[in-house]
Amino acid sequence: MSAEAADREAATSSRPCTPPQTCWFEFLLEESLLEKHLRKPCPDPAPVQLIVQFLEQASKPSVNEQNQVQPPPDNKRNRILKLLALKVAAHLKWDLDILEKSLSVPVLNMLLNELLCISKVPPGTKHVDMDLATLPPTTAMAILLYNRWAIRTIVQSSFPVKQAKPGPPQLSVMNQMQQEKELTENILKVLKEQASDSILVLEAALKLNKDLYVHTMRTLDLLAVEPGMVNGETESSTAGLKIKTEEMQCQVCFDLGAAYFQQGSTNSAVYENAREKFFRTKELIAEIGSLSLHCTIDEKRLAGYCQACDVLVPSSDSTSQQLTPYSQVHICLRSGNYQEAINIFIEDNLTFSLPVQFRQSVLRELFQKAQQGNEALDEICFKVCACNTVRDILEGRTISVQFNQLFLRPNKEKIDFLLEVCSRSINLEKASDSLKGNMAAFLKNVCLGLEDLQYVFMISSHELFITLLKDEERKLLVDQMRKRSPRVNLCIKPVTSFYDIPASASVNIGQLEHQLILSVDPWRIRQILIELHGMTSERQFWTVSNKDFSHAKQLFAACLELVTEFSPKLRQVMLNEMLLLDIHTHEAGTGQSGERPPSDLISRVRGYLEMRLPDIPLRQVIAEECVAFMLNWKENEYLTLQVPAFLLQSNPYVKLGQLLAATCKELPGPKESRRTAKDLWEVVVQICSVSSQHKRGNDGRVSLIKQRESTLGIMYRSELLSFIKKLREPLVLTIILSLFVKLHNVREDIVNDITAEHISIWPSSIPNLQSVDFEAVAITVKELVRYALSINPNNHSWLIIQADIYFATNQYSAALHYYLQAGAVCSDFFNKAVPPDVYTDQVIKRMIKCCSLLNCHTQVAILCQFLREIDYKTAFKSLQEQNSHDAMDSYYDYIWDVTILEYLTYLHHKRGETDKRQIAIKAIGQTELNASNPEEVLQLAAQRRKKKFLQAMAKLYF
């Protein structure tokens, strides 16, 4: 060792091993300790951080003596920094997965451009014009790396990106982020312009039949030390890291496949190219093996691409025989070959290769098509459901509700198909005892659920049944079926594959309730009720079912016949229950289409409300339904003038119904005559008030305790809400909604009022605001609007209320959805002018604020024209924003105000945006916007643009 070298080593060893954080890159630069740093188990800073820092330092602009900013100088220090960045990337073996994950687009673009430069790729030369076969291996590999990254970046940019939650605003950070965003967009623009060239370069690479080499830390050192030796050492066929032809082609095929797949969204023919590249990738992976050091392909992602290509480009060649069952099912569904799909499901019952969720999704899709009127699919739905059910029982899952519903009315064809599925779904020679037991239990339970002995014998005489069940089990089952009473409906017998496992009490109760719903035999019902009451006393079993009106009427008629002779009181109770049943029958039947109830039913309702029999127990729910029935059928005259006075005092629902009916009658009159509206207001305010009581704490202080459900009103708030949800008459619902909206708005801390029709009939203040539970009022408003829209989703005033609620809770996209829907329903989807009482100035201003907060600033400017007086200040301010998230210049055709268009031309001229300025000038130049035109022509031009703009907005937010 020379004396000079010894001195240098001694000096190095005497210095601290860990340099100060502020100058670590200088330390690495001066001491050439990069390789030593990278060999550490967990180097800090990490390799990718080194790349960023090296390139940032190398690209710092300089300032001359006149304080003018100059490009980064091309000096020795910056060249070494760039070389160090390349060496770190070489240490990472130029793995694009690692580099893309950790480096931004601008940094990686700079890095790969430096690689091109050091690999002697002539600057300004198009890569597509260069013959890869004649280039040195490292040069060709550098070109491939750059073009692979280019198309990967384009593909990645097409994916949606979840926005990170912004931290505290810092001007410097925001400026840096904005600069990086603009730089990234500019790079992407260039990459997209060159995308076709990049694809051609990569396609040419697939024709190479030689191994390539990529720069290592050693070859980069040789370049730095002896640049004249480039052609001797680093570009020879053995310099650098060897990349086998198959490894290179595998990576290129995968990247090209992803690029073609992304282009397929606009050109479906390109999917064929994607399919070819992905399947070639699979072949190459099989050749290379999974232990390749330089070829890392995400095989799960590749499998997903292949499956998608199978669906999008079904092949008729030999490769179709290699399609997965998943792909085959998709192809069958698209072509309508449902029988083949059923065969695939049956075969899958042996292999269990298809996910259960996928099979269920296919069944849901078929159900939806059948419900839309395709009756031919009913049989297919049953067959697919039967296949899925057999798969479920084989894997030990319970039987689905859909199968029980579809099998309620069995026939010979259904039994035959079910037996075929069961036979083909189990290999008796290879099946485990568990599978055989599950199948046997299923067949036995199917028999127990059948009422017709003919169908039972079809199953019990089948070969599979005979094989799986022992002689004693079969005989016992058949005897049990023969002894069974024919009046008992056995189709409700609980079916479960866990037949031998004792059920919990709640399961037993559920099974008995299920039998109770479907049974019509009086003695069987009596037996079930005795069992149920023996299990629990906390349930009311008359509520377990609804809308089973025909059976219920038979049972009530039987009860009425039994009690008439010995108990007049019970007879009246039965008549009351039959009245409630008849109300439900009409409301769920002909009443849905608007047909008025028969006069005798209305008379019976009146008779019930006026009945005074002290010894007869009256159920509150019947009175509630009767009052709702009278309001729904506009029997306001009776409720306001003919209801006996004692009812108003004794029945809160009658009192509430009378106030609602009277308010409906008085609504057209002058405000001074609306005394009843004030009475209704006071009743509801009292219901929504909280009772307060004082409590002294341990420290002697007195605190106020609020009781959520007040007992001060004529009923609880939950009871009021339950009653309202029985109403369907639009005017009654509108009055109730406007009352609660007004009550919501009287809060002192309300920033954004909610608007509603007829809101002016209510008082403007409450004497004791603290007594009202405004939180409960807000919840009630939301529930009522949701219910009202379920009754009529096309009521524009209710839609405006829903929009205002979303606006008040800062849900601006949802608010715009409902504001637009309100306009659409009353204008034939904007083909007519939206009435001014719907799109008031307040509604337009709220739509403007929504668009502004969603950063859709061009939409803001257009909506400013909708106001009775155009708001130029807001329009101009919004157009000055440069981070607009809407389509910007594509909206210029919707602007009819020439002043706004002239401002746009000025703005684009000032910014140097020539193309956008020309679009604005073209919009101004339309003859129909000429100020000399008659007023009718100008109004027609404005209306046509309003229509197109609102329709475009609706498509965006619906």
Disulfide bonds with the S-S distance in Angstrom:
none
